[in-house]
Amino acid sequence: MLRSRPLLLLCLTLMLAACGKHQSASDRAASLPRARPPAVASAVPVSPAALPPAAAASPKSSRPNQDGSEIMEESAGDNGTHNALLAAVASTVAAATPTASAQPVVPSPWQPGVNYTLIVPAQPTSAPAGQIEVLEFFWYACPHCYDLDPEVEAWRKAKPAYVTFTRVPVTWSPGHRELARLFYTLQALGKLDQLHSEVFKEIHVNGNPLVAPDGNEAATEGIQTAFAKKEGISEDEFKKAYHSFAVDADLQKADSLVQRYRIDGVPTFVVNGKYLTDARLAGGRERLMPLVSDLVALEHKH
């Protein structure tokens, strides 16, 4: 008998452990919060004087709910005053609700710090007096810039006359800088409007990156020269502009703007040196250009 006692204790221990595990699962299920309908009556305060006498004097009791909250109950002698109370509350809520003819205040859809970043202090611009400057920082090899470009082009052609729009290619690395040099070379040749979209297509549709895979500058120049010749630009004309002082100066200006505005992603827009935004902040690509237009309008009012 004494030898069987340890075996009996072991069996009891295993049984208790299994029961405890089952019980803890039940406890967790019972402790989950339960959804309750909102208390409409508490949203609009009702004076006791506004209630029918029977309703104001109706005694109430409370009992605990399963989730620990209290449930208010009418007494057994309610005699229909519960409905009178609800009717009084409903009439008070209706009186406090604006009529359909009221004109609600519509908030602006754009929020500073949410849809755009305020640049502090505001930066000087290169736009002429009376003009509002809009900068687009981009990279030819960026798929998001390529996807957005048709919308940017449509916006550029329809923008107000008081807006000066400038594209700024980023210059983060030698590869970025080589595509920026192509941009400014086409601009110096007066071919940018004609070939800007073609550069995007050459990269994203035709699969030609327009830079050498090993980063060799001479090889990149050859690749870009071949592209220019295909688009009707002579080799001599292209190379002369490619190595010109004007293109080098534009690259230095792009460096300065990228650093000044701390651009770390593209496409990014800066409006009049005061507001910075992108598709993520705007809430989607389709909202970006409308946001830029609204920031321009805001600046124009000032």
C-alpha positions in Angstrom: 0.0 0.0 0.0 2.8 2.4 0.8 4.5 1.6 -2.5 1.3 2.6 -4.5 1.0 6.0 -2.8 3.6 7.8 -4.9 1.8 6.4 -8.0 -1.5 7.7 -6.8 -0.1 11.2 -6.1 1.4 11.3 -9.6 -1.9 10.4 -11.2 -3.7 13.1 -9.2 -1.1 15.7 -10.1 -1.5 14.9 -13.9 -5.2 15.2 -13.6 -5.1 18.5 -11.9 -2.6 19.9 -14.4 -4.8 18.9 -17.3 -7.9 20.4 -15.7 -6.0 23.6 -14.9 -4.9 24.1 -18.5 -8.5 23.6 -19.6 -9.7 26.0 -17.0 -7.2 28.7 -18.0 -8.4 28.6 -21.6 -12.0 29.1 -20.4 -11.0 32.0 -18.2 -9.3 33.7 -21.1 -12.3 33.3 -23.3 -14.6 34.7 -20.6 -12.3 37.7 -20.1 -12.5 38.9 -23.7 -14.1 42.3 -24.0 -17.7 42.3 -25.3 -19.0 44.9 -27.7 -21.7 47.1 -26.3 -23.9 49.6 -28.2 -23.0 53.3 -27.6 -24.9 54.9 -24.8 -26.9 57.5 -26.8 -28.6 58.9 -23.7 -25.3 59.9 -22.2 -24.3 61.8 -25.3 -26.9 64.6 -24.7 -27.4 65.7 -21.1 -31.1 65.8 -20.2 -32.4 67.9 -17.3 -34.7 66.0 -14.9 -37.1 68.9 -15.2 -37.6 68.1 -18.9 -38.7 64.5 -18.2 -42.2 63.4 -17.3 -42.7 63.2 -13.5 -43.0 59.5 -13.5 -39.8 59.1 -15.5 -37.9 61.5 -13.3 -39.0 59.6 -10.2 -38.5 56.1 -11.6 -36.3 54.1 -9.2 -33.5 52.1 -10.8 -31.2 49.3 -9.7 -27.9 48.0 -11.1 -26.5 44.6 -11.5 -23.0 43.6 -12.6 -22.6 42.5 -16.2 -20.4 39.6 -17.2 -17.6 41.9 -18.3 -17.6 43.8 -15.0 -19.7 46.8 -16.1 -23.0 47.7 -14.6 -26.4 47.4 -16.3 -29.0 49.9 -15.2 -32.5 48.3 -14.8 -36.0 49.8 -14.2 -37.7 48.6 -11.0 -40.5 46.1 -11.2 -43.0 48.9 -10.7 -41.9 50.9 -13.8 -45.4 51.1 -15.3 -44.2 52.2 -18.7 -42.1 55.1 -17.6 -39.0 53.5 -19.3 -40.6 54.3 -22.7 -41.3 57.9 -21.6 -37.7 58.3 -20.7 -36.5 57.1 -24.1 -39.0 59.4 -25.8 -37.8 62.4 -23.9 -34.1 61.6 -24.7 -35.0 61.0 -28.4 -36.7 64.4 -28.7 -33.7 66.1 -27.0 -31.3 64.4 -29.4 -33.5 65.5 -32.4 -33.5 69.1 -31.2 -29.7 69.1 -30.9 -29.2 67.6 -34.4 -28.5 70.2 -37.2 -31.1 70.4 -39.8 -30.4 69.5 -43.4 -30.4 73.2 -44.4 -27.5 73.9 -42.0 -24.1 74.5 -43.7 -21.4 72.4 -42.0 -17.8 73.7 -42.0 -15.9 71.5 -44.4 -12.3 71.1 -43.2 -9.4 71.2 -45.6 -8.4 67.7 -46.9 -4.7 68.5 -46.4 -3.0 68.6 -43.0 0.4 70.0 -42.3 2.7 67.4 -40.9 0.4 64.7 -42.4 0.1 65.4 -46.1 3.0 67.8 -46.4 6.0 69.0 -44.4 6.5 72.6 -43.6 10.1 73.7 -44.4 11.5 75.8 -41.6 13.0 78.2 -42.3 11.5 78.7 -45.8 14.2 78.6 -48.5 14.8 81.2 -51.1 13.7 80.3 -54.6 15.0 81.0 -58.1 11.6 82.0 -59.5 11.1 85.6 -60.8 9.2 88.1 -58.7 5.5 87.3 -58.5 6.1 83.7 -59.5 5.6 80.6 -57.4 8.3 78.0 -57.8 7.5 74.2 -57.9 10.4 71.8 -57.9 10.1 68.1 -58.8 13.0 66.0 -57.6 13.2 62.8 -59.8 15.5 60.1 -61.2 15.1 58.7 -64.7 15.6 55.1 -63.5 12.9 55.4 -60.8 9.8 53.4 -61.7 7.6 55.6 -59.6 8.9 58.7 -61.4 8.2 57.0 -64.7 4.6 56.1 -63.7 3.9 59.6 -62.4 5.5 61.5 -65.3 2.4 61.6 -67.6 0.4 63.2 -64.7 3.2 65.7 -64.1 3.3 66.5 -67.8 -0.4 67.1 -67.9 -0.2 69.3 -64.8 2.8 71.2 -66.3 0.9 72.1 -69.5 -2.2 73.2 -67.5 -0.5 75.0 -64.6 -1.3 78.7 -64.0 1.0 81.3 -65.7 2.3 82.4 -62.3 3.9 79.0 -61.6 7.6 78.3 -62.5 8.0 74.6 -62.7 11.5 73.0 -62.6 12.6 69.4 -62.6 15.7 68.6 -60.6 17.4 65.2 -61.2 18.9 63.8 -58.0 22.7 63.3 -57.8 23.1 60.9 -54.9 25.7 58.6 -56.6 27.8 58.5 -59.8 25.0 56.5 -61.5 22.4 59.1 -60.5 24.7 61.9 -61.6 25.3 60.4 -65.0 21.6 60.4 -65.8 21.4 63.9 -64.4 24.1 64.9 -66.8 22.0 63.5 -69.7 19.0 65.5 -68.5 21.0 68.8 -68.4 22.7 68.0 -71.7 19.3 67.7 -73.4 18.2 70.9 -71.7 21.2 72.7 -73.0 20.5 71.5 -76.5 16.9 72.7 -76.3 15.7 69.1 -76.7 14.4 68.4 -73.2 10.7 68.9 -74.0 11.0 66.7 -77.0 13.0 63.9 -75.4 12.3 63.9 -71.7 9.6 61.2 -72.0 11.7 59.3 -74.5 14.5 58.9 -71.9 12.0 57.3 -69.5 10.8 55.0 -72.3 14.3 54.0 -73.3 15.0 52.9 -69.7 11.7 51.4 -68.6 10.2 50.1 -71.9 13.3 49.4 -74.1 15.4 48.1 -71.2 18.4 50.3 -71.9 19.6 51.8 -68.6 21.6 54.5 -70.4 24.5 54.0 -68.0 27.3 51.5 -68.1 26.9 48.5 -65.8 30.4 48.9 -64.4 30.1 52.6 -63.8 32.7 53.5 -66.5 32.1 57.2 -67.4 33.5 56.9 -70.9 31.3 53.8 -71.6 28.2 55.7 -70.2 29.0 58.7 -72.5 29.1 56.3 -75.4 25.7 54.8 -74.5 24.1 58.2 -74.1 25.6 59.5 -77.3 24.2 56.6 -79.2 20.7 57.3 -77.8 21.1 61.0 -78.8 22.1 60.0 -82.3 19.1 57.8 -82.6 16.9 60.8 -81.6 18.4 62.9 -84.3 21.2 64.8 -82.4 24.6 64.8 -84.0 27.5 63.2 -82.0 29.6 66.4 -82.0 26.7 68.6 -80.9 25.8 66.2 -78.1 29.4 65.8 -76.8 30.0 69.5 -76.9 27.0 70.2 -74.6 27.8 67.1 -72.5 31.1 68.6 -71.4 30.0 72.2 -71.3 30.4 74.6 -68.4 26.6 75.2 -68.4 25.9 71.5 -67.8 28.5 71.4 -65.0 27.0 74.4 -63.4 23.5 72.9 -63.5 24.8 69.7 -61.9 26.3 71.8 -59.1 23.0 73.6 -58.6 21.2 70.2 -58.5 23.7 69.0 -55.8 22.9 72.2 -53.7 19.1 71.8 -54.0 19.2 68.1 -53.1 21.3 68.8 -50.0 19.3 72.0 -49.0 16.0 70.2 -49.0 17.4 66.9 -47.7 15.9 64.9 -50.5 16.0 61.2 -49.6 13.3 59.8 -52.0 11.8 60.5 -55.4 9.5 61.7 -56.8 9.4 64.6 -54.3 7.9 68.1 -54.8 8.8 71.4 -53.1 6.4 74.3 -53.4 7.9 77.8 -53.1 10.6 76.7 -50.7 8.0 76.2 -48.0 6.2 72.9 -48.5 7.6 69.4 -49.2 5.4 66.4 -50.2 5.4 63.1 -52.1 2.9 60.4 -53.0 3.1 58.7 -49.6 2.3 61.9 -47.7 -0.4 62.9 -50.2 -2.2 59.6 -49.6 -1.6 58.1 -53.1 -0.2 58.9 -56.5 -3.6 60.2 -57.7 -3.7 62.8 -54.9 -0.2 64.1 -55.3 -0.7 66.6 -58.2 -4.0 68.0 -56.7 -2.2 68.5 -53.5 0.6 70.4 -55.3 -2.0 72.5 -57.0 -3.7 73.4 -53.7 -0.4 74.3 -52.1 0.3 76.6 -55.1 -3.1 78.2 -54.7 -2.4 78.7 -51.0 0.8 80.5 -51.8 -0.8 82.6 -54.5 -3.4 83.9 -52.0 -0.6 85.1 -49.7 
